[in-house]
């Protein structure tokens, strides 16, 4: 039986005993385990049905832990950490052998993050170990931002969900790689490219190829209902006329892009539970945190949609 709790000690006990537990972070809820315990980490992959080639992020309590688990850490990591950590940013660096290969999917690099959620930080500090924690959902599905949403995803699969309230950010962390002597964003998130460049100078666009970070799979964050991307609001109105069972992911209801990011997954889940024929969304302009919102929409989508000669046309 799965229980929603507020007892931090019980969550720490699960981690210490080699079990997994759902934990609140500022980004989304994570499914946590001792990152140094291979058997515990394996439970994450099994519970989520996560592909073993999709690496995990390792969460640590402070910047002093970076050199325990990473090596050849550039000055820019510490410069960014001084500005944005604790917070929704992950640093990919060369890993030390203390981190099991299962955590990094066999890669020689590891993603390190200092979360800002007080309850998660207390769990890490009390457990005395780094915590590997991908989103607490079934692999590829909508990320949970409340304890209740975790329950919908993982009821019966874990013992405890530590309730820390609704996540304050709502989308996963920005992932920045420092490998091969260059700085590159692997996954857009709450900390924007523009904000990072104010600290480091010009950085590179996301790379494609070897999966060294979570959030790089083509299909991710997806509802059960097919989600399609429309070009603009006019196209959405045309689609609604043709299909009266289409639900619209209306981002104009939110105050700004940060509010959109905060509510994106919850709104997607709400529409999915209505069981429409399809969900239609429109991309943002891509500026600032809009890049992260667009990334989540693209990976959640089943293609693009438009009306041609009065009929729905879907393309990849």
Phi and psi in degrees as a GROMACS rama.xvg file:
@    title "Ramachandran Plot"
@    xaxis  label "Phi"
@    yaxis  label "Psi"
@TYPE xy
-96.6177  132.984  UNK-2
-122.905  139.969  UNK-3
-88.5999  124.668  UNK-4
-129.87  167.246  UNK-5
-121.585  10.9768  UNK-6
-87.6221  101.044  UNK-7
-62.0086  -37.6197  UNK-8
-60.5175  -36.7262  UNK-9
-67.0425  -37.4539  UNK-10
-67.1439  -41.4433  UNK-11
-61.9245  -40.6141  UNK-12
-61.006  -42.1849  UNK-13
-60.7411  -45.9173  UNK-14
-61.4051  -46.1298  UNK-15
-65.9849  -28.7694  UNK-16
-90.4983  7.86112  UNK-17
81.9402  20.6264  UNK-18
-102.019  179.361  UNK-19
-114.263  151.487  UNK-20
-149.581  143.151  UNK-21
-80.93  131.799  UNK-22
-127.659  144.448  UNK-23
-80.8634  137.616  UNK-24
-128.049  174.298  UNK-25
-72.1473  -22.2472  UNK-26
-85.7502  -79.4095  UNK-27
-138.229  169.267  UNK-28
-69.4831  139.547  UNK-29
-112.964  156.516  UNK-30
-103.755  102.531  UNK-31
-98.5718  148.276  UNK-32
-152.81  160.126  UNK-33
-59.9143  115.178  UNK-34
-67.9274  -14.4873  UNK-35
-94.8482  -3.52721  UNK-36
-106.455  105.14  UNK-37
-59.348  -40.9327  UNK-38
-65.8517  -37.8456  UNK-39
-66.6444  -41.8088  UNK-40
-65.4491  -37.8759  UNK-41
-58.2119  -34.8466  UNK-42
-63.4311  -32.5806  UNK-43
-61.4014  -51.0461  UNK-44
-61.0724  -42.3968  UNK-45
-67.6885  -42.7719  UNK-46
-67.8791  -41.4196  UNK-47
-81.1796  -14.5525  UNK-48
57.8409  45.1494  UNK-49
-89.4624  135.323  UNK-50
-59.4774  136.914  UNK-51
-69.6468  -12.2748  UNK-52
-87.3226  3.19018  UNK-53
-103.736  103.053  UNK-54
-67.813  165.508  UNK-55
-110.396  155.312  UNK-56
-90.5746  141.429  UNK-57
-104.415  123.975  UNK-58
-100.108  132.069  UNK-59
-127.665  161.087  UNK-60
-80.4187  -24.7083  UNK-61
-160.439  172.361  UNK-62
-65.0122  -24.6014  UNK-63
-66.2643  -16.4261  UNK-64
-82.9303  -14.6327  UNK-65
-56.2588  -44.2204  UNK-66
-76.0236  -10.3594  UNK-67
-71.5506  -32.9665  UNK-68
-118.668  -16.9465  UNK-69
-121.28  159.194  UNK-70
-134.857  162.367  UNK-71
51.3103  54.8729  UNK-72
-86.6591  116.718  UNK-73
-67.4594  158.237  UNK-74
-59.483  -33.0829  UNK-75
-62.1886  -28.9142  UNK-76
-61.2378  -46.6709  UNK-77
-70.3847  -33.4301  UNK-78
-63.4331  -44.3633  UNK-79
-69.9917  -38.4951  UNK-80
-64.6974  -35.9101  UNK-81
-62.43  -32.2089  UNK-82
-89.0114  -39.5589  UNK-83
-117.81  -8.30018  UNK-84
-112.837  142.703  UNK-85
-61.9274  143.44  UNK-86
163.672  -174.73  UNK-87
-82.5198  59.0456  UNK-88
-142.349  137.93  UNK-89
-119.914  138.904  UNK-90
-112.324  119.789  UNK-91
-96.2611  117.836  UNK-92
-134.617  171.447  UNK-93
-61.1728  138.524  UNK-94
-97.3629  155.487  UNK-95
-90.6613  159.9  UNK-96
-67.4647  -13.9654  UNK-97
-62.7852  -26.4438  UNK-98
-83.2032  117.973  UNK-99
-60.6033  147.942  UNK-100
-61.0264  -29.4613  UNK-101
-61.4519  -31.3344  UNK-102
-65.673  -39.9355  UNK-103
-102.804  11.1117  UNK-104
54.9896  36.2542  UNK-105
83.4486  -4.08327  UNK-106
-73.7895  155.727  UNK-107
-92.1535  18.1521  UNK-108
-125.566  161.221  UNK-109
-141.554  143.799  UNK-110
-92.3144  123.248  UNK-111
-114.728  136.716  UNK-112
-143.312  143.793  UNK-113
-108.618  104.851  UNK-114
-71.9829  155.321  UNK-115
-102.222  -7.09304  UNK-116
-69.8116  124.09  UNK-117
-60.5942  -37.6673  UNK-118
-68.6608  -41.5537  UNK-119
-64.9056  -43.7963  UNK-120
-59.5174  -40.6618  UNK-121
-65.6691  -37.4594  UNK-122
-61.607  -47.3498  UNK-123
-61.7679  -46.9682  UNK-124
-64.2219  -42.1965  UNK-125
-71.3693  -35.9148  UNK-126
-73.0943  -28.2609  UNK-127
74.3185  18.4334  UNK-128
-137.727  154.401  UNK-129
-68.3882  149.062  UNK-130
-117.906  120.452  UNK-131
-82.2126  130.648  UNK-132
-154.756  91.4424  UNK-133
-76.4433  175.758  UNK-134
-60.2441  143.651  UNK-135
-87.0035  65.7938  UNK-136
-145.484  173.841  UNK-137
-70.0361  142.753  UNK-138
-54.0134  129.768  UNK-139
86.5148  -9.10317  UNK-140
-93.8832  -179.379  UNK-141
-63.7671  131.547  UNK-142
-70.6198  140.191  UNK-143
-87.3769  141.017  UNK-144
-119.056  4.21818  UNK-145
-139.214  161.865  UNK-146
-62.8038  -36.3457  UNK-147
-64.8142  -35.982  UNK-148
-69.5538  -34.5947  UNK-149
-62.228  -41.4018  UNK-150
-58.7954  -40.9261  UNK-151
-62.9288  -30.8286  UNK-152
-85.8617  -41.4065  UNK-153
-124.602  17.1463  UNK-154
-57.3217  130.476  UNK-155
86.9549  -9.35837  UNK-156
-101.315  -20.5659  UNK-157
-135.015  163.979  UNK-158
-86.0678  -41.8206  UNK-159
-133.341  146.074  UNK-160
-121.851  114.486  UNK-161
-79.3837  117.93  UNK-162
-87.6769  111.403  UNK-163
-115.757  20.5546  UNK-164
82.0341  -175.904  UNK-165
-71.7402  138.304  UNK-166
-60.1555  143.103  UNK-167
-86.3815  -15.3614  UNK-168
-105.515  -53.8277  UNK-169
96.3388  -14.3434  UNK-170
-132.155  162.345  UNK-171
-67.2088  165.128  UNK-172
-66.4353  153.633  UNK-173
-68.2923  133.743  UNK-174
-112.447  123.423  UNK-175
-119.401  127.524  UNK-176
-94.6329  140.32  UNK-177
-120.187  22.4773  UNK-178
-80.8905  157.022  UNK-179
57.0506  33.2733  UNK-180
60.8556  29.4334  UNK-181
-144.509  155.368  UNK-182
-103.11  129.35  UNK-183
-146.567  133.069  UNK-184
-79.4876  121.704  UNK-185
-92.5935  -33.6674  UNK-186
-141.675  125.642  UNK-187
-71.4211  146.346  UNK-188
-153.575  -156.129  UNK-189
-64.8819  -39.5883  UNK-190
-80.3133  118.271  UNK-191
-86.8518  162.121  UNK-192
-56.9585  -40.9783  UNK-193
-63.3194  -39.8441  UNK-194
-67.7578  -39.6259  UNK-195
-65.7062  -42.0454  UNK-196
-67.1097  -23.1447  UNK-197
-65.5763  -24.2831  UNK-198
-96.0446  -41.49  UNK-199
-104.939  -13.5503  UNK-200
86.3876  -173.285  UNK-201
-57.0957  133.937  UNK-202
-122.592  170.566  UNK-203
-90.6372  163.428  UNK-204
-73.9173  163.09  UNK-205
-57.3789  140.345  UNK-206
-89.6076  161.75  UNK-207
-127.156  149.548  UNK-208
135.196  -123.356  UNK-209
-61.0752  134.394  UNK-210
-85.042  103.622  UNK-211
-114.231  7.92904  UNK-212
-150.066  148.728  UNK-213
-66.93  160.62  UNK-214
85.5079  11.6843  UNK-215
-105.447  -3.42418  UNK-216
-70.7842  147.817  UNK-217
-62.441  -43.5366  UNK-218
-106.247  120.666  UNK-219
-158.852  157.892  UNK-220
60.0244  23.9578  UNK-221
-91.7117  137.196  UNK-222
-73.6869  167.887  UNK-223
-68.562  -41.9795  UNK-224
-68.3162  133.869  UNK-225
-58.1216  130.978  UNK-226
-109.425  131.164  UNK-227
-123.326  149.35  UNK-228
-99.2619  123.949  UNK-229
-100.565  154.249  UNK-230
-69.5474  -39.5195  UNK-231
-160.727  179.027  UNK-232
-64.7776  -35.6372  UNK-233
-61.9584  -40.8932  UNK-234
-65.9582  -38.0108  UNK-235
-61.7037  -42.2714  UNK-236
-63.0618  -38.4368  UNK-237
-64.6725  -40.7499  UNK-238
-65.3943  -38.7909  UNK-239
-63.9729  -31.8785  UNK-240
-69.4724  -40.8176  UNK-241
-75.581  -38.7451  UNK-242
-122.359  105.049  UNK-243
-79.8997  -0.529207  UNK-244
-110.59  23.6431  UNK-245
-93.1906  132.792  UNK-246
-100.091  141.729  UNK-247
-108.09  126.305  UNK-248
-82.0782  89.4899  UNK-249
-89.1571  102.107  UNK-250
-84.0245  -6.12191  UNK-251
-72.0316  -13.4025  UNK-252
-74.9808  -11.5465  UNK-253
-98.8852  153.351  UNK-254
-64.9913  -40.8563  UNK-255
-160.247  -172.484  UNK-256
-66.6059  -36.4599  UNK-257
-66.2349  -38.0525  UNK-258
-67.6171  -35.5335  UNK-259
-62.6998  -47.3564  UNK-260
-59.746  -42.4823  UNK-261
-59.3254  -36.1422  UNK-262
-107.399  -1.40656  UNK-263
-56.48  -53.2553  UNK-264
-68.9628  -38.5994  UNK-265
-65.211  -40.484  UNK-266
-67.4678  -39.9211  UNK-267
-61.4686  -42.5724  UNK-268
-66.5338  -40.0904  UNK-269
-60.5866  -45.652  UNK-270
-66.0228  -39.9621  UNK-271
-59.5569  -40.4049  UNK-272
-70.8987  -15.0627  UNK-273
-76.5243  -12.7538  UNK-274
57.1763  52.2284  UNK-275
-76.2589  175.02  UNK-276
-70.2596  -34.5199  UNK-277
-158.689  161.965  UNK-278
-116.614  132.42  UNK-279
-114.709  135.504  UNK-280
-135.151  158.364  UNK-281
-117.602  140.048  UNK-282
-71.6406  158.929  UNK-283
-83.7703  -177.855  UNK-284
-75.2393  -7.02162  UNK-285
83.2537  0.740972  UNK-286
-81.5597  144.544  UNK-287
57.2944  -130.174  UNK-288
-70.2879  -10.2119  UNK-289
-58.8042  -28.6727  UNK-290
-63.6316  -38.8429  UNK-291
-70.9475  -39.6878  UNK-292
-62.5352  -45.5654  UNK-293
-62.2815  -39.6087  UNK-294
-59.2179  -44.9569  UNK-295
-65.9386  -40.5327  UNK-296
-65.0617  -44.3064  UNK-297
-60.8673  -44.1014  UNK-298
-74.6443  -23.9649  UNK-299
-83.5512  -14.9974  UNK-300
-85.8921  158.003  UNK-301
-101.882  6.97739  UNK-302
139.987  -173.373  UNK-303
-102.975  152.379  UNK-304
-132.41  142.713  UNK-305
-156.418  166.09  UNK-306
-101.471  123.932  UNK-307
-124.656  118.063  UNK-308
53.7803  42.6795  UNK-309
78.4385  4.37828  UNK-310
-121.17  149.383  UNK-311
-73.2416  131.237  UNK-312
-124.908  127.4  UNK-313
-117.553  131.36  UNK-314
-128.832  155.87  UNK-315
